Amino acid sequence: MIPMTTNAERHYEQWPAETAAMRDAAPDLTRGFGSMFGKLMKEGALTVREKELIALGIGMAIRCEPCIYSHLEKAMAAGCTREEIVELAGVVVTMQGGPGYVYVPKLLQALDALEAAAAPS
C-alpha cells in the first residue's frame, strides 16, 4: 500500500514557500498582518500558550485548515500537550456539534505530522 500524504503534511511542507511567495507578491499586506499578529499574539494578560489555544479553537470552529495547522504548530511550540489539544477539540465539538466533529481528524493528522517531525530519527 502506498503511504498517503495528509493535507497537514502537505501544508507543513509547502507553507514556507507559499508564504514567501505571498510576501513577494503583497509585501504591504504581509507586513501589516505580521505587525498586528506580532503585537496581539505576544505575552500579555494572556500567555502566548493561551492565545494560541484560543486561535486554534477558532480555526477549528470556522473550519480553516491553514489556521488549524498554523496555530496547532504554535500552540505546541508554546508548550501545549497532545492531551490539551484533544481536550480543546472536545470543547469545539461541544460548542459546534457536527461541523467541529468532522474537523477533529484533521487536527489529529496535524498532531501526528508535527510529532513525527519532532521525533528523533
N, C-alpha and C positions, 0 to 999 in steps of 0.2 A: 504494500500500500504506500502511495506517495504521501509524504507529510504535507499537510495543508498549512498554508500561511494564513494567520488570522488578520483581521483588519488592524488589530492592535500592533502586531508585529510589523505590518507594512507601515503603519503610522510612525512607529519609533525609528524605522529605517529611513523613511522619506521626509519626515517633518523638518529636519535641519536644512535640507536642500530647498524645500518648499518655502520655508520662512526666509531663507537667504534670497530667493528669487523675489519674494514679496518686498523685502527691504530694498532691493534694487529697483523694483517697479513702482513702489509707493513709499518713498523714504519719509515723507512728512507724516503720513498715516501711521507708519510703523513707529516713528519717534514719538508721536503724540500718544498713541496707545501705550507704548512702552513706558513713557513717563508717568502716565496715570496709574498703570499697573504697579510700577515700582513704588510709587508713593502710597498707594492704598493697600498693597499686599505686604508691606513691611510690618515688623513688630509694632504694636500699639496697645490699646486696651485689650485687643485680642492678639493671641500669638499667631505667628505665621502658620503653625500647625492647625489652629482652629479655623483660620481664614481659608486654608486650603481644603479642609473638610467641608466647610460651607460651600465653597466653589464647586467641589466635586459633587455634592448633593444637588446643587442647582444644575450642573451639567447633566446629571442623570435625569433630573426632573424634566428638563427641556429637551432631552434626547439628542444632545450634541456630542457625538463621538469624539471629535478632537478635544473638546472641553474635558470630557471624561479622561481621556488619555493624558492630557497635559496636567490636569490638577491631581490625578492619581499619582503621577510621577513626582510632582512637587510635594504632595502630602506624604509620600513615602520618604522623600529626602528630608522632610521636616520631622520624621520620626514616627509616623503612623504605622501601626502594625496591620497585618492581614486581617486579624480579628476585628480591629476597629473599622476597617474599610467594609468588611462584610456586614458588620452591625449597622453602619451608615446605610448600606444598601437596603437593609430591613426597614429603616426609617423612611427611606424614599418610597418603598413599596407600601408601607402603612399609609403614607400621605397621598400616594398617587394611584395605588392599585396596579392593575394590569400593565399600563404603559411603563411604569417603573420596573415592574417584574420582568418584562421581556428584555430589559437592558442589563439585568444582573449578569447574564452570561458574558456580555461584552466587557463588563467590569472585571469579571473573574479571568477572562482571557488576557486582559491587560495586566492584571496582577501576576499571572503566570509568566507573561513575557518579561516583565520587569524583574521578577525574582530570578528567572533563568539567566537574564543578562548580568545580574549581580552575583550569581553563584560562582565560586571559584572553579576554574577549569579543571 
